[in-house]
Amino acid sequence: MNLLVLDTSAARCAAFVRTQNGDTEKSVNLTKGHDRHLAALTRKTLRAAVIAPAELERIAVITGPGTFTGIRIGVAFARGLALALGIKAVGINALDVFAAMAADNGPGAGVCDIRRGEVAWCIHDQNQMFGSINTGAPQEAQQALEAAAQKTGADIRLAGTGVCLLRPGARLTLLEQAQIDMGMAAHMAGQACPKDHPPAPWYARPADAKLPGGLDP
């Protein structure tokens, strides 16, 4: 399957193409301005992969956690491009990617810093592609992950932007992996059911911004 994966959820704008001939990835590190870089970066990545947009079979986008504006830009671009090409778009949560990155012949967990003194986390076993997401204070995540490790009797490896807010435990291994592996995201996108994984933003909490007239942003 010819796949395009986009990530604008953090301080990076990344595009990744997977075809039968291999993988091609390009990215730009930035804190804002994803909207000014995403289209050109996508075009450049497709050209480097020697594939025309019409040859794509699926588009995937990281839906969060991350910055409110960045996520909306990525999701809107993925939806629009998929609609124009007449193909399916899927949304992949960063927590699932981090959990899959951490899993190594055993359970893995994705942990992301969602600000305001909270983290979001998701646990996978080695046979699981997607998991349920929880949010709470770092102490809550620590207790939940330690309890899961004790229940399963297996060490849990952790990856993600929130790992630095936790502490190593007897059965918890903290990995210094805070950037999404786009290859792993592409693998998950190829397996995801579009119906179950729509390209919709995932926010830990409602946006602070309010539009005039009481409308939602």
N, C-alpha and C positions, 0 to 999 in steps of 0.2 A: 504494500500500500504506500502510495506517495503521500507523505505527511508534511504539514507545516505546523510548527509549534511556536507560539509567541509568548513572551513573558515581559510584562511591563509592571509587575506588582511591587517591585522594589527599586533600589537605586541602580537599575540596569535596564536597558532596552535590548532584548535578545530575540533573535529569529533562528530557527533550527529547521532544516529540511532533511527528511529521510526518504531515500529512494532505494531501489534494488542495487544501485551502484555505490551506495554508501551514505554517510552523514556529512552535512555541511552546517556549520554554525557561525554566526557573526553577532557581535554584541557591542554596545556602547555603554560605558559607565556614566551615569548622570543621576542627579537628584530630582530634576524636573525637566519638562520639555519632551516627554515621550511622544507627544502628538506631532512634534516637528521631525522626529527621527524614524518613527515606526514604519511608515510607508516606504521610505527610501531604503531603510535597512532590509526590509522584506524583499524588495525588488533586487537588491544587491545579493542577498543570500540565494534567491532563486536562480539568478544568473550564474553565480559561482557553482551551484549544484547542477547547472545545465538542464534546467527544467522550466517549462512554461507554466504560468498560472493555471491554464486550462488542463494541465496534466495532473494537477493535485486531486486527490481523492478524499481528503479530510483535512480540516483545520482544527487545531487545538489551541486553547489559551489558558494560562494560569489564572484562576479566578480569585485568588486570595489565599491566606491573609496578605495584606500589603497596604499600600497607600490608596486612599479613596479614589483620587483622580487617576492614578496610574492604572488601577484595575478597570475603571470605566473606559479608559482609552483603549486598552487591549481588547476588552470584551466587545466594544462597539466595532472596532476594526475587524476582528475575527468574524463577527456576525455579518457585517456588510460584505466582506470579501467572499464568505461562504455563499451568501445569497446571490451575489453577482455571478459566481461560478456554478451555482446550482448543486453544491455539495453539502455534506453534513459538517457541522461544527460541534465540538465537544468542549466542556470545561473540566479542567483538572485542578484539584486543590493542591496547593503547595505542601500542605501537611501530609497528604498521601505520598507525594513524591519523596519528601524527606524520610518518611517511615520506610518506604521501599529502598531508599538509599542506605538506610541504617541496617536493615534486615540482612543477616549474613548467616545462613543455616540456623536461624533462630528468629525470635521476634525483634521488631524494630519499631521505633516511635519517632514521629515528627513533632517537634515542639517549636512554636513560633511566638516571638514577642509581639503582643498586640497592644502594647502601651498601657498606660494608666495602671501600672503595677499588675498586669495580668498576662497570662500566656494561653495559647490554645494548643491542644495536643491530640494526637491520634495514634493508636497502636495497631500494628499489623503483625500477624505471624508470618512465617515464611511462605505460606500458601495463600495469602490474602492479597488482593489487589487494591481494595479500598476499605476504609474503616470509618467508624463513627467519630465525631469530633466533640471535644469537651473544652470548656473555657473556665478559667478561675485564676486565683493567685498562684504564684510559683510554688508556694507551700502545698497547695491542694494538688497540683500536678505531681509534685515530688511524692506525696503520700499515695496518690492513685497509681503511679508508675511502680513504686515499690511494692504496693499491694498486688498489682498484676504480676510482677516478677515472682513474688512469693507464691501466688496461687498457681502459676504455671510451672514453677520450679526451674525456670530458664532465665538466663541473663537477658536483659533488654538493652539494645544499643540505641542511642538517641542522636538525632541530627536536626539541625534547623537553627533559626535565628534566636530562639529562646533558650537554647541549651546552656548558654552562659549564665542564665538566671537560676539554674539548678545546681546541685552538688552531686558528685559521684556517690554511689551507694554500693552496698555489697553485691548487688545484682544489676546495677545500672552503670553503663559505660557511656561517657559523654564524648561524642565525636566532634572535631572541629570542621564541620561541614555546614556552612551557613548560606551557601549558594546553590540554587537548584541545578541538578544534573539534567540538562535538556534531553540527553539521550534516554534517561529513565522516564522522563515525562512523555517522550515520543512513544516509548514502549507501552506505557499505560494508556495513552491516547488511542493507540491502535486496538487495544483490548476493550476500551470503554464503550458501553452502549449509549448512543446519543440520547435516547429517551431518559435514561437514568442520570446522565451527566451533561445537562444542558450548559451552554456557555453563558452562565449568569453569575454576576458578582457575588462573592461570599464575603460578608462583613461580620466582624465579631460583635458589632453594636451599630445602632442607627447612626447616620451621619449627623454631625453637629450643625451643618448648614441647613438653613430653612429658606424656602422660596416665599416670595410675597403671596398673600392669600391663603396661607396654610397648606400649600401644595408640598408634596414630598419631592426631594431633590432627585 
